[in-house]
Amino acid sequence: MSIVKRNNGSLLPANPRALFDDFFSRELFNWGNNNFSSTLTTLPSVNIRENEDNFQVELAAPGMEKQDFEITLEGNMLTISSSRKNQKEEKEDNYIRREFSYQAFRRSIELAENVVDNENIEARYENGVLKLTIPKSEKAKKQVPRMIEVQ
């Protein structure tokens, strides 16, 4: 018998039925995907980097178009959301085939207060990745240490 690691971090459950339930509640070919919300909808992965001058946010959202995104900054809460509908219809002599899909997500990131230069935030979408550059305000940038002379 081997030890099996589960998504919730525990090893084999005390109750073997929980392992059975876990097996059948997963997507068949996507066992390692931890990127589901509590409602089982997918959330795009987000990377956030900070350097001396700005924050850089990257959000993986392949298959979207730049007009599909809505980005808002309210106070210090940055919200990125998107919704997209696809409809396809084929008409033949004796049948009509209709297919549709709907994708939507909403991610919110709380930024530190009085750190962001609200007026100069930039966003671009390329190769399936939404990239935001959020400049820091002058107050938030690291200041060069000031030497104080001893008298």
Secondary structure by P-SEA (a helix, b strand, c coil): cbbbbccccccccccaaaaaaaaaacccccccccccccccbbbbbbbbbbcccbbbbbbbbcccccccbbbbbcccbbbbbbbbbbbbbbbcccbbbbbbccccbbbbbbcccccccccbbbbbbcccbbbbbbbbccccccccbbbbbcc
